[in-house]
Amino acid sequence: MGAIPFKHYSLDAPDAAWDADAEIAKAGTDDLRVMCAWDDVTRPEQKNGYKLPHHRADTYHTNLKGLMAAGNALMGARGGVEIPKYDLDAVKAHLQKHYHEFGRTAPWESKAEWRWYQTKSAGNNSLKDVDTTGRTVCGYFASFNTTDSDGDMFAPGCFAKSLNENSSRIMHLLQHNTLQPIGRPSLLKEDNTGLYFETPIAKTQLGDNVLQLYRDGVYKEHSVGFEMINSSIEALRQAQGDRHVEPVETSVNVIKEAKLWEGSTVTWGANHNTPLVGIKSNYSLPNTHYSHLTSQNILDEALERSSLIYKQLHRGNLHDDTYTLLEIELKQLQALLAARPCDHTLPASNDAELNVLNKINSLLKQ
């Protein structure tokens, strides 16, 4: 399984005691799949394959002290915890929702100088319409009132502020990659279904390839890159597959406000309700150099890249589209740094430059 999905359970009193060893001793592996935030799929029947317990074995109640111990372990306390990098964000999202249930802030939230840049994917199994003579893709980057595989739901109106204040600077990327812009939406709006877009595809080699893959039915799913501004855990009654079965009450993290940075064409997604509704003219965007963050020095490279982008944003000698791509990349790099279990500060050669960087950072938070 890897990262175990979030699920709401009753909360222990905030001052309730916690003994992780005792809780694990009472639990079977089926219990541990509920009690913990991560499991080792290669050792499903071994208790030591389950990590970060924070629910009680008998009632599954969420315990604040257990939760804080799990959160601190992710931040490196008591030797930290070994979890694959590709599972870290999902594990933190799970624990973070429990922190919010107790009215608390997760430690990685308070240490970061910025809010997380997040992505939410969604897809559909069929291509509804293709206009082979046109170059404009129409569809939904996000859907409203549907729960995705992470237990999150976009509420209608959550993108309204971004659309009112910043819609002209929102880009359409491929796979959330700033090296691969494929256009800028000519129409971006909320409707009853979700966040609807129409994007003229760039007349570039990448744009031609993307358009052909849309026509061939390879690309048919979409996603948003955003910052969480406001959300809350709410209990919702959701119908089950059999219409004769009583709806069940589940807890969902309802995203009420999100700052939208970009929408992307993706290979697959977590929510099946963002269909491509049609392909209907010229557009071209510049590229930016991107340093691939795959080495052992990933944090140092991300920090160095962030600093370079800060300085470039201040120079003011690039095309507006390039600045937009750089800002998106900066938010992605900042999210990477914010999610890691250590503090980082952006280097500056002097006080004047530091003031400039801080000013830009403040503008990006708005």
ZANUKE-254579 format. One line per field, with one value per residue (C-alpha): residue number from 0; x, y, z; residue in three letters. Coordinates in pm, 1 decimal, m for minus. Example, Ala and Ser with C-alpha at 12.3 -4.5 7.8 and 13.67 -1.06 7.14 Angstrom:
BEGIN
k = 0 | 1
east = 1230.0 | 1367.0
north = m450.0 | m106.0
up = 780.0 | 714.0
r = ALA | SER
***
This chain:
BEGIN
k = 0 | 1 | 2 | 3 | 4 | 5 | 6 | 7 | 8 | 9 | 10 | 11 | 12 | 13 | 14 | 15 | 16 | 17 | 18 | 19 | 20 | 21 | 22 | 23 | 24 | 25 | 26 | 27 | 28 | 29 | 30 | 31 | 32 | 33 | 34 | 35 | 36 | 37 | 38 | 39 | 40 | 41 | 42 | 43 | 44 | 45 | 46 | 47 | 48 | 49 | 50 | 51 | 52 | 53 | 54 | 55 | 56 | 57 | 58 | 59 | 60 | 61 | 62 | 63 | 64 | 65 | 66 | 67 | 68 | 69 | 70 | 71 | 72 | 73 | 74 | 75 | 76 | 77 | 78 | 79 | 80 | 81 | 82 | 83 | 84 | 85 | 86 | 87 | 88 | 89 | 90 | 91 | 92 | 93 | 94 | 95 | 96 | 97 | 98 | 99 | 100 | 101 | 102 | 103 | 104 | 105 | 106 | 107 | 108 | 109 | 110 | 111 | 112 | 113 | 114 | 115 | 116 | 117 | 118 | 119 | 120 | 121 | 122 | 123 | 124 | 125 | 126 | 127 | 128 | 129 | 130 | 131 | 132 | 133 | 134 | 135 | 136 | 137 | 138 | 139 | 140 | 141 | 142 | 143 | 144 | 145 | 146 | 147 | 148 | 149 | 150 | 151 | 152 | 153 | 154 | 155 | 156 | 157 | 158 | 159 | 160 | 161 | 162 | 163 | 164 | 165 | 166 | 167 | 168 | 169 | 170 | 171 | 172 | 173 | 174 | 175 | 176 | 177 | 178 | 179 | 180 | 181 | 182 | 183 | 184 | 185 | 186 | 187 | 188 | 189 | 190 | 191 | 192 | 193 | 194 | 195 | 196 | 197 | 198 | 199 | 200 | 201 | 202 | 203 | 204 | 205 | 206 | 207 | 208 | 209 | 210 | 211 | 212 | 213 | 214 | 215 | 216 | 217 | 218 | 219 | 220 | 221 | 222 | 223 | 224 | 225 | 226 | 227 | 228 | 229 | 230 | 231 | 232 | 233 | 234 | 235 | 236 | 237 | 238 | 239 | 240 | 241 | 242 | 243 | 244 | 245 | 246 | 247 | 248 | 249 | 250 | 251 | 252 | 253 | 254 | 255 | 256 | 257 | 258 | 259 | 260 | 261 | 262 | 263 | 264 | 265 | 266 | 267 | 268 | 269 | 270 | 271 | 272 | 273 | 274 | 275 | 276 | 277 | 278 | 279 | 280 | 281 | 282 | 283 | 284 | 285 | 286 | 287 | 288 | 289 | 290 | 291 | 292 | 293 | 294 | 295 | 296 | 297 | 298 | 299 | 300 | 301 | 302 | 303 | 304 | 305 | 306 | 307 | 308 | 309 | 310 | 311 | 312 | 313 | 314 | 315 | 316 | 317 | 318 | 319 | 320 | 321 | 322 | 323 | 324 | 325 | 326 | 327 | 328 | 329 | 330 | 331 | 332 | 333 | 334 | 335 | 336 | 337 | 338 | 339 | 340 | 341 | 342 | 343 | 344 | 345 | 346 | 347 | 348 | 349 | 350 | 351 | 352 | 353 | 354 | 355 | 356 | 357 | 358 | 359 | 360 | 361 | 362 | 363 | 364 | 365
east = 0.0 | 275.2 | 105.0 | m217.0 | m516.1 | m658.2 | m984.4 | m1163.8 | m1215.4 | m1327.4 | m1067.3 | m915.4 | m908.4 | m610.9 | m434.6 | m496.7 | m186.5 | m12.2 | 213.0 | 299.7 | 462.7 | 158.2 | m84.0 | 118.6 | 138.6 | m242.5 | m287.9 | m300.2 | m180.8 | m535.8 | m549.2 | m211.7 | m339.2 | m577.7 | m353.9 | m52.1 | 27.9 | 256.3 | 311.8 | 578.2 | 397.5 | 673.6 | 604.7 | 226.9 | 215.6 | 502.5 | 427.5 | 757.9 | 647.7 | 395.9 | 513.4 | 387.1 | 101.8 | m141.4 | m473.4 | m563.7 | m574.0 | m911.6 | m1121.5 | m913.9 | m953.5 | m698.5 | m457.0 | m296.1 | 23.1 | 62.2 | m1.3 | 260.0 | 511.8 | 450.1 | 480.6 | 801.0 | 948.3 | 887.7 | 1080.6 | 1377.6 | 1312.0 | 1461.7 | 1646.7 | 1355.3 | 1172.7 | 1271.0 | 996.0 | 1047.9 | 1059.7 | 772.0 | 542.6 | 640.2 | 392.9 | 99.1 | 197.7 | 228.5 | m108.8 | m264.8 | m115.1 | m175.2 | m550.7 | m547.2 | m353.6 | m625.2 | m895.4 | m735.6 | m707.1 | m329.5 | m70.4 | 159.6 | 529.6 | 621.2 | 356.5 | 491.6 | 856.0 | 794.1 | 808.1 | 544.5 | 231.6 | 264.0 | 230.4 | 5.3 | m138.9 | m474.2 | m528.6 | m845.2 | m936.5 | m1198.6 | m1199.4 | m1334.1 | m1260.9 | m1590.6 | m1518.2 | m1229.7 | m1226.4 | m941.6 | m919.9 | m881.7 | m607.7 | m808.2 | m856.1 | m1165.5 | m1226.6 | m1204.4 | m892.5 | m1088.1 | m1433.9 | m1650.9 | m1821.6 | m1642.3 | m1404.1 | m1068.2 | m843.7 | m676.5 | m1008.3 | m1016.8 | m1299.0 | m1297.7 | m1590.9 | m1761.1 | m1608.1 | m1271.5 | m1087.0 | m1292.8 | m1033.2 | m755.1 | m974.6 | m1073.7 | m722.9 | m479.8 | m647.7 | m433.3 | m117.7 | m236.4 | m58.6 | m147.5 | 144.6 | 216.2 | 252.1 | 302.7 | 641.8 | 745.0 | 977.6 | 669.4 | 415.8 | 156.1 | m54.2 | m240.7 | m614.6 | m820.2 | m1117.2 | m1100.2 | m1412.1 | m1602.5 | m1933.2 | m2162.5 | m1926.2 | m1588.6 | m1302.4 | m1361.3 | m1088.7 | m1034.2 | m668.4 | m529.4 | m242.4 | 94.2 | 221.7 | 542.9 | 672.2 | 556.6 | 216.9 | 174.2 | 263.3 | 27.1 | m256.2 | m203.4 | m206.6 | m534.0 | m677.7 | m554.7 | m715.7 | m384.9 | m432.1 | m775.7 | m713.1 | m626.9 | m496.8 | m441.6 | m133.5 | m243.8 | m178.4 | m418.2 | m554.0 | m856.3 | m1004.1 | m1197.4 | m1284.0 | m1656.1 | m1884.7 | m2072.8 | m2328.7 | m2229.6 | m2428.4 | m2288.5 | m2287.8 | m2613.7 | m2899.3 | m3080.6 | m2798.2 | m2820.6 | m2570.6 | m2270.3 | m2124.6 | m1760.8 | m1520.4 | m1388.8 | m1135.1 | m1330.5 | m1103.2 | m1284.4 | m1017.3 | m719.9 | m471.5 | m447.7 | m105.1 | m151.9 | m356.6 | m195.5 | m258.6 | m167.2 | m139.6 | m375.3 | m537.7 | m707.6 | m1053.5 | m1254.8 | m1469.0 | m1249.2 | m1332.4 | m1191.4 | m1503.5 | m1358.0 | m1070.1 | m1159.1 | m508.1 | m162.1 | 32.5 | 394.9 | 577.0 | 943.8 | 1120.6 | 1322.3 | 1621.9 | 1537.4 | 1790.3 | 1667.8 | 1639.8 | 1747.9 | 2090.5 | 2186.6 | 2214.6 | 1848.5 | 1785.7 | 2095.7 | 2008.0 | 1649.2 | 1770.5 | 2024.3 | 1766.1 | 1515.7 | 1771.6 | 1855.6 | 1488.1 | 1433.6 | 1716.2 | 1596.5 | 1244.5 | 1392.0 | 1597.4 | 1297.1 | 1454.9 | 1248.2 | 917.8 | 607.6 | 536.9 | 883.5 | 829.2 | 503.4 | 679.4 | 959.1 | 709.0 | 533.6 | 865.5 | 960.0 | 643.3 | 716.6 | 1072.3 | 951.5 | 702.4 | 984.0 | 1196.9 | 903.9 | 822.5 | 1172.7 | 1260.0 | 1499.8 | 1507.2 | 1653.0 | 1721.8 | 1781.2 | 2138.7 | 2190.1 | 2513.2 | 2409.1 | 2125.1 | 1985.8 | 1955.9 | 1800.8 | 1536.9 | 1459.5 | 1420.3 | 1196.2 | 981.1 | 937.9 | 856.8 | 587.8 | 436.7 | 424.4 | 233.4 | m45.3
north = 0.0 | 249.1 | 566.4 | 470.3 | 690.7 | 931.0 | 835.8 | 1019.3 | 846.8 | 982.6 | 1191.7 | 1113.0 | 1392.5 | 1616.3 | 1524.1 | 1148.2 | 936.7 | 746.7 | 439.3 | 333.4 | 4.0 | m95.2 | m9.1 | m206.3 | m504.6 | m515.5 | m479.5 | m726.4 | m638.9 | m554.9 | m304.5 | m160.0 | m87.0 | 156.4 | 275.7 | 381.9 | 626.3 | 398.4 | 28.5 | m172.7 | m362.2 | m622.8 | m717.9 | m698.3 | m964.0 | m825.7 | m565.5 | m387.3 | m312.0 | m55.8 | 290.3 | 609.9 | 474.8 | 736.5 | 551.0 | 329.5 | m45.0 | m108.7 | 193.5 | 342.1 | 679.1 | 933.7 | 1023.8 | 1367.6 | 1262.2 | 968.5 | 1200.5 | 1447.7 | 1166.7 | 1057.0 | 1412.7 | 1473.8 | 1148.7 | 1272.4 | 1586.5 | 1379.0 | 1340.6 | 1033.4 | 930.4 | 997.0 | 736.0 | 569.3 | 617.2 | 633.6 | 990.9 | 926.8 | 842.5 | 1135.5 | 1391.7 | 1149.5 | 1048.8 | 1413.5 | 1493.4 | 1208.8 | 1328.9 | 1695.0 | 1636.2 | 1482.7 | 1782.3 | 2007.1 | 1795.0 | 1887.4 | 2251.5 | 2218.6 | 2294.2 | 2019.9 | 2088.6 | 2104.9 | 2374.3 | 2601.8 | 2561.1 | 2649.4 | 3010.7 | 2933.6 | 2726.8 | 2393.9 | 2384.8 | 2086.5 | 1904.0 | 1733.6 | 1507.4 | 1386.9 | 1192.6 | 1029.6 | 699.2 | 830.4 | 1114.7 | 1287.7 | 1492.8 | 1580.8 | 1853.8 | 1734.8 | 2070.3 | 2283.2 | 2325.7 | 2414.8 | 2160.3 | 2196.2 | 2021.8 | 2040.5 | 2084.9 | 2006.5 | 1889.7 | 2008.5 | 1804.3 | 1478.8 | 1307.9 | 1206.7 | 920.3 | 1142.1 | 1216.0 | 1575.7 | 1762.0 | 2096.2 | 2315.4 | 2536.8 | 2882.8 | 2769.5 | 2911.0 | 3231.2 | 3462.6 | 3332.7 | 3365.8 | 3721.0 | 3838.8 | 3625.9 | 3430.8 | 3585.6 | 3440.8 | 3081.9 | 2842.2 | 2507.5 | 2267.3 | 1905.7 | 1686.9 | 1998.3 | 2047.3 | 2410.2 | 2295.8 | 2183.2 | 2466.1 | 2375.0 | 2691.4 | 2947.2 | 2902.6 | 3143.7 | 3065.7 | 2959.7 | 2961.8 | 2779.1 | 2620.8 | 2369.2 | 2084.3 | 2230.1 | 2439.3 | 2455.4 | 2551.2 | 2611.0 | 2617.1 | 2692.0 | 2443.1 | 2594.5 | 2545.9 | 2385.9 | 2029.9 | 1960.5 | 2115.9 | 1910.3 | 1590.0 | 1668.1 | 1747.5 | 1421.5 | 1225.1 | 1395.4 | 1294.3 | 937.0 | 917.8 | 886.5 | 1215.0 | 1264.6 | 1361.0 | 1687.2 | 1828.7 | 2153.2 | 2292.2 | 2504.1 | 2627.8 | 2534.8 | 2852.5 | 2730.8 | 2385.9 | 2200.4 | 1843.0 | 1787.8 | 1488.0 | 1399.5 | 1132.1 | 952.6 | 694.6 | 344.3 | 139.4 | m39.5 | 210.8 | m4.7 | 40.5 | 328.5 | 611.9 | 612.3 | 910.8 | 980.9 | 1260.3 | 1466.4 | 1746.3 | 2019.6 | 2268.2 | 2601.4 | 2831.4 | 2740.1 | 2969.1 | 2837.8 | 2838.9 | 2616.0 | 2343.0 | 2040.9 | 1765.3 | 1443.8 | 1077.6 | 964.5 | 1106.0 | 1037.4 | 1167.0 | 1041.2 | 1351.9 | 1593.1 | 1496.2 | 1626.4 | 1759.8 | 1859.6 | 1978.1 | 2275.6 | 2952.0 | 2978.3 | 2994.4 | 2966.8 | 2990.1 | 3013.7 | 2743.1 | 2776.0 | 2571.9 | 2321.6 | 2143.2 | 1786.4 | 1717.1 | 1354.4 | 1348.0 | 1289.9 | 1667.7 | 1722.3 | 1975.9 | 2179.9 | 2183.9 | 2287.8 | 2562.8 | 2690.3 | 2683.1 | 2872.2 | 3143.3 | 3182.6 | 3218.2 | 3478.4 | 3687.4 | 3643.7 | 3754.3 | 4078.7 | 4159.9 | 4228.1 | 4143.8 | 3844.2 | 3791.6 | 3783.8 | 3420.7 | 3318.9 | 3494.5 | 3306.5 | 2974.3 | 3068.6 | 3157.6 | 2823.2 | 2642.0 | 2843.4 | 2733.9 | 2370.6 | 2398.3 | 2575.6 | 2295.6 | 2044.3 | 2232.8 | 2290.8 | 1919.3 | 1808.0 | 1750.5 | 2043.3 | 2420.1 | 2608.7 | 2976.4 | 3142.7 | 3275.3 | 3644.4 | 3830.7 | 4140.6 | 4298.0 | 4483.3 | 4162.2 | 3983.7 | 4257.5 | 4211.9 | 3835.8 | 3876.6 | 4128.6 | 3891.3 | 3607.1 | 3819.8 | 3905.3 | 3538.4 | 3459.3 | 3706.9
up = 0.0 | 91.9 | 215.9 | 395.0 | 300.1 | 556.2 | 724.8 | 1000.9 | 1336.3 | 1671.0 | 1851.3 | 2189.7 | 2443.6 | 2360.1 | 2685.9 | 2653.3 | 2713.4 | 2435.0 | 2444.1 | 2091.3 | 2194.1 | 2399.0 | 2118.9 | 1863.3 | 2099.7 | 2117.3 | 1742.0 | 1457.0 | 1109.1 | 1002.7 | 1289.2 | 1195.0 | 844.0 | 1014.4 | 1297.6 | 1092.5 | 811.9 | 607.1 | 547.6 | 369.2 | 92.6 | 85.9 | 449.7 | 495.9 | 767.5 | 975.1 | 1238.7 | 1186.3 | 829.3 | 962.6 | 1064.3 | 1228.1 | 1446.4 | 1577.4 | 1622.9 | 1917.7 | 1855.9 | 2019.1 | 1916.0 | 1630.3 | 1799.1 | 1678.3 | 1957.9 | 1952.1 | 2130.5 | 1894.1 | 1601.1 | 1724.1 | 1771.0 | 1411.7 | 1284.3 | 1477.3 | 1345.2 | 990.7 | 1085.1 | 1203.0 | 1577.0 | 1748.0 | 1436.7 | 1202.1 | 998.6 | 671.7 | 412.3 | 34.4 | m96.1 | m334.8 | m39.0 | 186.4 | 55.4 | 79.8 | 434.0 | 537.4 | 380.3 | 585.1 | 914.4 | 834.9 | 808.5 | 1157.9 | 1291.6 | 1150.5 | 1318.2 | 1650.8 | 1545.6 | 1522.3 | 1254.2 | 1129.1 | 1201.4 | 834.4 | 781.4 | 1053.4 | 948.5 | 585.8 | 466.0 | 205.0 | 161.4 | m17.4 | m390.8 | m452.3 | m749.0 | m781.3 | m1077.3 | m1239.4 | m1547.8 | m1762.3 | m1944.3 | m2272.8 | m2513.6 | m2576.3 | m2887.6 | m3119.5 | m3382.2 | m3604.1 | m3785.6 | m3474.1 | m3215.2 | m2903.5 | m2624.1 | m2406.7 | m2077.2 | m1697.7 | m1487.5 | m1169.1 | m1071.1 | m784.3 | m513.6 | m595.6 | m354.8 | m496.9 | m388.0 | m124.8 | 47.0 | m79.1 | m252.3 | m435.3 | m333.7 | m594.8 | m586.2 | m450.2 | m754.0 | m782.8 | m627.8 | m855.2 | m1162.9 | m1072.1 | m990.1 | m1189.7 | m1471.0 | m1745.4 | m1589.1 | m1542.2 | m1776.9 | m1935.3 | m1886.8 | m1969.5 | m1657.3 | m1434.7 | m1601.4 | m1650.7 | m1928.9 | m2123.9 | m2161.7 | m2425.0 | m2418.8 | m2213.9 | m2156.8 | m2364.7 | m2140.1 | m1777.1 | m1560.4 | m1290.8 | m1384.8 | m1215.8 | m1301.1 | m1212.5 | m1347.2 | m1723.8 | m1971.3 | m2340.2 | m2448.7 | m2795.7 | m2830.0 | m2923.0 | m3277.4 | m3159.1 | m3192.8 | m2837.6 | m2907.4 | m3225.3 | m3038.1 | m2750.2 | m2990.5 | m3177.9 | m2852.2 | m2759.2 | m3095.9 | m3048.7 | m2705.0 | m2516.2 | m2328.8 | m2176.0 | m1815.6 | m1643.6 | m1318.1 | m1130.3 | m956.4 | m661.0 | m309.6 | m32.9 | 125.4 | 321.0 | 385.0 | 651.7 | 743.9 | 696.1 | 737.3 | 418.9 | 343.3 | 24.5 | m170.0 | m212.5 | m531.5 | m453.3 | m455.1 | m197.1 | 54.3 | 298.2 | 227.4 | 458.6 | 640.8 | 556.8 | 640.2 | 350.4 | 337.3 | 157.4 | m22.5 | 4.0 | m138.2 | m355.6 | m527.0 | m882.6 | m1047.6 | m1351.1 | m1512.9 | m1673.2 | m1919.5 | m1736.7 | m1827.2 | m1553.4 | m1242.8 | m913.3 | m997.3 | m1295.7 | m1334.4 | m1535.8 | m1892.0 | m2212.6 | m2382.0 | m2716.0 | m2932.4 | m3140.7 | m3383.9 | m3296.0 | m2975.2 | m2871.9 | m2542.0 | m2456.6 | m2259.2 | m1941.7 | m1836.2 | m1564.3 | m1348.1 | m1292.8 | m920.3 | m906.5 | m737.6 | m374.6 | m334.7 | m426.1 | m148.8 | m225.3 | m595.0 | m521.8 | m289.6 | m542.0 | m819.9 | m600.8 | m528.7 | m897.2 | m986.0 | m713.4 | m856.0 | m1213.5 | m1123.1 | m990.1 | m1301.3 | m1523.4 | m1859.8 | m1969.9 | m2147.7 | m1926.5 | m2019.6 | m1903.3 | m1570.2 | m1524.3 | m1587.4 | m1347.8 | m1074.6 | m1116.5 | m1099.0 | m791.4 | m612.4 | m701.0 | m567.3 | m254.4 | m192.8 | m225.4 | 27.6 | 262.7 | 266.1 | 363.5 | 732.3 | 772.2 | 751.5 | 458.5 | 409.6 | 77.8 | 49.2 | m18.9 | m82.1 | 110.7 | 308.4 | 5.6 | m193.6 | 104.0 | 126.6 | m241.6 | m200.4 | 101.7 | m85.8 | m381.9 | m145.3 | 18.9 | m319.9 | m414.7 | m94.6 | m177.7
r = MET | GLY | ALA | ILE | PRO | PHE | LYS | HIS | TYR | SER | LEU | ASP | ALA | PRO | ASP | ALA | ALA | TRP | ASP | ALA | ASP | ALA | GLU | ILE | ALA | LYS | ALA | GLY | THR | ASP | ASP | LEU | ARG | VAL | MET | CYS | ALA | TRP | ASP | ASP | VAL | THR | ARG | PRO | GLU | GLN | LYS | ASN | GLY | TYR | LYS | LEU | PRO | HIS | HIS | ARG | ALA | ASP | THR | TYR | HIS | THR | ASN | LEU | LYS | GLY | LEU | MET | ALA | ALA | GLY | ASN | ALA | LEU | MET | GLY | ALA | ARG | GLY | GLY | VAL | GLU | ILE | PRO | LYS | TYR | ASP | LEU | ASP | ALA | VAL | LYS | ALA | HIS | LEU | GLN | LYS | HIS | TYR | HIS | GLU | PHE | GLY | ARG | THR | ALA | PRO | TRP | GLU | SER | LYS | ALA | GLU | TRP | ARG | TRP | TYR | GLN | THR | LYS | SER | ALA | GLY | ASN | ASN | SER | LEU | LYS | ASP | VAL | ASP | THR | THR | GLY | ARG | THR | VAL | CYS | GLY | TYR | PHE | ALA | SER | PHE | ASN | THR | THR | ASP | SER | ASP | GLY | ASP | MET | PHE | ALA | PRO | GLY | CYS | PHE | ALA | LYS | SER | LEU | ASN | GLU | ASN | SER | SER | ARG | ILE | MET | HIS | LEU | LEU | GLN | HIS | ASN | THR | LEU | GLN | PRO | ILE | GLY | ARG | PRO | SER | LEU | LEU | LYS | GLU | ASP | ASN | THR | GLY | LEU | TYR | PHE | GLU | THR | PRO | ILE | ALA | LYS | THR | GLN | LEU | GLY | ASP | ASN | VAL | LEU | GLN | LEU | TYR | ARG | ASP | GLY | VAL | TYR | LYS | GLU | HIS | SER | VAL | GLY | PHE | GLU | MET | ILE | ASN | SER | SER | ILE | GLU | ALA | LEU | ARG | GLN | ALA | GLN | GLY | ASP | ARG | HIS | VAL | GLU | PRO | VAL | GLU | THR | SER | VAL | ASN | VAL | ILE | LYS | GLU | ALA | LYS | LEU | TRP | GLU | GLY | SER | THR | VAL | THR | TRP | GLY | ALA | ASN | HIS | ASN | THR | PRO | LEU | VAL | GLY | ILE | LYS | SER | ASN | TYR | SER | LEU | PRO | ASN | THR | HIS | TYR | SER | HIS | LEU | THR | SER | GLN | ASN | ILE | LEU | ASP | GLU | ALA | LEU | GLU | ARG | SER | SER | LEU | ILE | TYR | LYS | GLN | LEU | HIS | ARG | GLY | ASN | LEU | HIS | ASP | ASP | THR | TYR | THR | LEU | LEU | GLU | ILE | GLU | LEU | LYS | GLN | LEU | GLN | ALA | LEU | LEU | ALA | ALA | ARG | PRO | CYS | ASP | HIS | THR | LEU | PRO | ALA | SER | ASN | ASP | ALA | GLU | LEU | ASN | VAL | LEU | ASN | LYS | ILE | ASN | SER | LEU | LEU | LYS | GLN
***
